[in-house]
Amino acid sequence: MLKEIAFTPAVFDESAQSDKSDWRDQLKELLGVLAPKGSVCPVIVSNLYGSSWYHEIERSLKSVEDHKLKAVCQAIMEKMKDRLVSRPACSDYPMDDATWCREALASHAIEPIDRIVATNETRVALIEEASEVRGLDEIEHAGFWHGVNVRAWPEPFFEDQIVLLRKLCIHSEWIALSSPYANTTEMDFTIEFLRTALSRPVGFQPVEIEIHFDNWNRGSSSPGLLDDRTQKQAIAARFIAHKLTRMLPSSSTVQFFCWEKLLERTLIAGDFTTDGNGVKRRRARWGLSMTHVARKRRPKVEALAEGEQETEPHRWSLMDKHEIVRPFESFLDDVTAIRPTPTSL
């Protein structure tokens, strides 16, 4: 799923490169990852020090003199804007590449970053205090991108599945979990997801969460009465509120929506923007399609009982922007006319 990479600014500074030819190849490799042939990119980029980092690298990329790299640098700037995730400042404003690297390491200690990349000179200078820092030349190695995928086949256990959602949860200002059974057989997963989404380090944005489920009577053609749906929302909210006692930050909200019929199991998340009238609106950044989620706890070492069958594989995949549009407009967009009146946690 999503993998987060932090780069020190000198990675994008032409004057900091000892071999311009290698640097050109490395930037082209990075652009290929940020702008894959498919429309889904599983990489996000740490916008360190309260989003000040991007302004530093933007200046460097705009000042590149190599005419062969101008188009590549412009493309990197544009694609990176879509991949940025803000990280709160940890110390004084970094004044050189080594202190930017230390800033990334300090942020990593608060909330893990999957890769921290610096110039080879910075990496060597900090090798004794930061052996986990990667050199820029490593991005051309296949091993560097190991585990960076748009699809996953997680085991049906909460521990395996929730860890895949952590990046999406921590870097979103709003999240919507949609599952027909979110309030019944998948209630345990709903609770584990909420624990993860609400457990945010100091300095990260608060989050607005929506849980969408349905009221469909599986053995009937009736969608159920509206009062029945409202009651189910209230029951789910009370039960989860009890389970999450003392975990709800005052700045975050959780709402429950019971629909007549809802068949998809998705997780869609993003941030907020304002429209031309200055009205706050949602912007969808990421979508995840899930065929199944964990339903009950069972030790991984436990063997299947005689006659018990393995369940269908749990296939998860990041959605492209076209796949996100339909569920977003159907039940997430604020102007959707048929949205139920929610129950808040």
FENGIGI-V753520 format. One record per pair of residues at least 12 apart in sequence whose ideal C-beta (glycine too) atoms are under 8 Angstrom apart, sorted by sequence separation. I is the first residue (numbers start at 1). J is the second residue. If there is no record, write none. Layout:
{{I J} {I J}}
//
This chain:
{{61 73} {91 103} {104 116} {123 135} {152 164} {197 209} {270 282} {271 283} {61 74} {90 103} {177 190} {215 228} {270 283} {89 103} {116 130} {215 229} {240 254} {270 284} {271 285} {12 27} {61 76} {62 77} {91 106} {101 116} {118 133} {120 135} {194 209} {269 284} {270 285} {61 77} {90 106} {116 132} {117 133} {118 134} {119 135} {120 136} {177 193} {268 284} {269 285} {270 286} {90 107} {101 118} {116 133} {117 134} {118 135} {119 136} {120 137} {194 211} {215 232} {237 254} {269 286} {116 134} {117 135} {118 136} {268 286} {269 287} {58 77} {88 107} {115 134} {117 136} {213 232} {237 256} {268 287} {292 311} {87 107} {90 110} {236 256} {267 287} {268 288} {292 312} {294 314} {97 118} {101 122} {117 138} {190 211} {266 287} {267 288} {291 312} {293 314} {97 119} {117 139} {175 197} {266 288} {291 313} {292 314} {57 80} {213 236} {233 256} {266 289} {267 290} {291 314} {292 315} {87 111} {97 121} {98 122} {102 126} {169 193} {233 257} {265 289} {266 290} {290 314} {291 315} {97 122} {101 126} {105 130} {211 236} {233 258} {264 289} {265 290} {290 315} {291 316} {54 80} {232 258} {265 291} {290 316} {54 81} {98 125} {169 196} {170 197} {265 292} {289 316} {98 126} {102 130} {105 133} {161 189} {165 193} {169 197} {183 211} {230 258} {265 293} {288 316} {289 317} {101 130} {115 144} {182 211} {184 213} {229 258} {288 317} {289 318} {54 84} {158 188} {162 192} {166 196} {170 200} {182 212} {183 213} {229 259} {288 318} {289 319} {158 189} {162 193} {165 196} {170 201} {182 213} {229 260} {287 318} {288 319} {101 133} {165 197} {173 205} {175 207} {177 209} {181 213} {286 318} {287 319} {51 84} {171 204} {173 206} {174 207} {175 208} {176 209} {177 210} {179 212} {180 213} {286 319} {53 87} {158 192} {162 196} {170 204} {173 207} {174 208} {175 209} {176 210} {177 211} {178 212} {179 213} {180 214} {289 323} {45 80} {51 86} {172 207} {173 208} {174 209} {175 210} {176 211} {177 212} {178 213} {50 86} {51 87} {174 210} {176 212} {180 216} {224 260} {287 323} {47 84} {50 87} {52 89} {223 260} {284 321} {287 324} {5 43} {7 45} {41 79} {45 83} {47 85} {49 87} {50 88} {169 207} {223 261} {3 42} {4 43} {5 44} {6 45} {7 46} {44 83} {45 84} {46 85} {47 86} {48 87} {50 89} {2 42} {3 43} {4 44} {5 45} {6 46} {35 75} {43 83} {44 84} {45 85} {47 87} {49 89} {284 324} {287 327} {1 42} {2 43} {3 44} {4 45} {5 46} {31 72} {41 82} {44 85} {46 87} {48 89} {49 90} {52 93} {287 328} {2 44} {4 46} {6 48} {24 66} {27 69} {34 76} {41 83} {206 249} {209 252} {211 254} {213 256} {215 258} {9 53} {24 68} {28 72} {31 75} {35 79} {49 93} {56 100} {208 252} {209 253} {210 254} {211 255} {213 257} {214 258} {215 259} {216 260} {284 328} {12 57} {24 69} {27 72} {31 76} {34 79} {49 94} {206 251} {207 252} {208 253} {209 254} {210 255} {211 256} {212 257} {213 258} {214 259} {215 260} {216 261} {11 57} {14 60} {20 66} {27 73} {30 76} {34 80} {48 94} {194 240} {198 244} {206 252} {209 255} {210 256} {211 257} {213 259} {214 260} {215 261} {216 262} {282 328} {9 56} {13 60} {53 100} {208 255} {210 257} {212 259} {214 261} {9 57} {12 60} {24 72} {31 79} {199 247} {214 262} {284 332} {12 61} {14 63} {27 76} {34 83} {183 232} {187 236} {191 240} {195 244} {198 247} {200 249} {213 262} {214 263} {7 57} {14 64} {190 240} {194 244} {198 248} {212 262} {282 332} {9 60} {14 65} {198 249} {268 319} {282 333} {14 66} {48 100} {183 235} {187 239} {191 243} {195 247} {200 252} {282 334} {183 236} {187 240} {191 244} {194 247} {266 319} {281 334} {49 103} {182 236} {198 252} {14 69} {48 103} {48 104} {198 254} {268 324} {46 104} {48 107} {111 170} {268 327} {194 254} {268 328} {12 73} {46 107} {266 327} {264 327} {12 76} {268 332} {46 113} {262 331} {259 331} {183 256} {257 331} {183 258} {4 85} {6 87} {16 97} {259 340} {85 167} {180 262} {257 339} {258 340} {179 262} {180 263} {257 340} {178 262} {86 171} {180 265} {257 342} {85 171} {178 264} {179 265} {256 342} {10 97} {178 265} {255 342} {256 343} {9 97} {178 266} {255 343} {256 344} {8 97} {177 266} {178 267} {255 344} {256 345} {10 100} {111 201} {176 266} {177 267} {178 268} {254 344} {255 345} {9 100} {110 201} {176 267} {253 344} {254 345} {8 100} {175 267} {176 268} {253 345} {8 101} {110 203} {111 204} {175 268} {176 269} {175 269} {174 269} {8 104} {174 270} {172 269} {173 270} {174 271} {248 345} {6 104} {172 270} {173 271} {174 272} {168 267} {172 271} {173 272} {169 269} {6 107} {168 269} {244 345} {6 108} {17 119} {18 120} {165 267} {192 294} {16 119} {18 121} {189 293} {241 345} {16 121} {43 148} {189 294} {240 345} {11 117} {33 139} {42 148} {188 294} {189 295} {237 343} {6 113} {11 118} {42 149} {186 293} {188 295} {233 340} {236 343} {237 344} {5 113} {10 118} {11 119} {42 150} {174 282} {188 296} {237 345} {4 113} {5 114} {6 115} {8 117} {10 119} {30 139} {186 295} {188 297} {233 342} {234 343} {4 114} {5 115} {6 116} {7 117} {8 118} {26 136} {29 139} {40 150} {185 295} {230 340} {233 343} {3 114} {4 115} {5 116} {6 117} {7 118} {8 119} {10 121} {26 137} {29 140} {179 290} {229 340} {230 341} {3 115} {5 117} {10 122} {33 145} {38 150} {23 136} {26 139} {172 285} {230 343} {8 122} {26 140} {88 202} {89 203} {172 286} {179 293} {22 137} {25 140} {33 148} {88 203} {88 204} {168 286} {86 205} {212 331} {168 288} {210 332} {44 167} {165 288} {11 136} {44 171} {161 293} {210 342} {161 294} {160 294} {156 292} {158 294} {156 293} {157 294} {156 294} {156 295} {158 297} {157 297} {157 298} {157 300} {3 147} {3 148} {155 300} {1 149} {178 327} {1 152} {164 316} {161 314} {178 331} {156 311} {176 332} {156 314} {155 314} {153 313} {154 314} {153 314} {153 315} {154 316} {1 164} {4 167} {152 315} {153 316} {1 165} {3 167} {151 315} {152 316} {2 167} {151 316} {152 317} {1 167} {2 168} {151 317} {1 168} {4 171} {150 317} {151 318} {150 318} {2 171} {82 285} {42 318} {40 318} {40 319} {40 320} {39 320} {38 320} {39 321} {39 322} {2 286} {1 288} {1 316} {2 318} {1 318}}
//
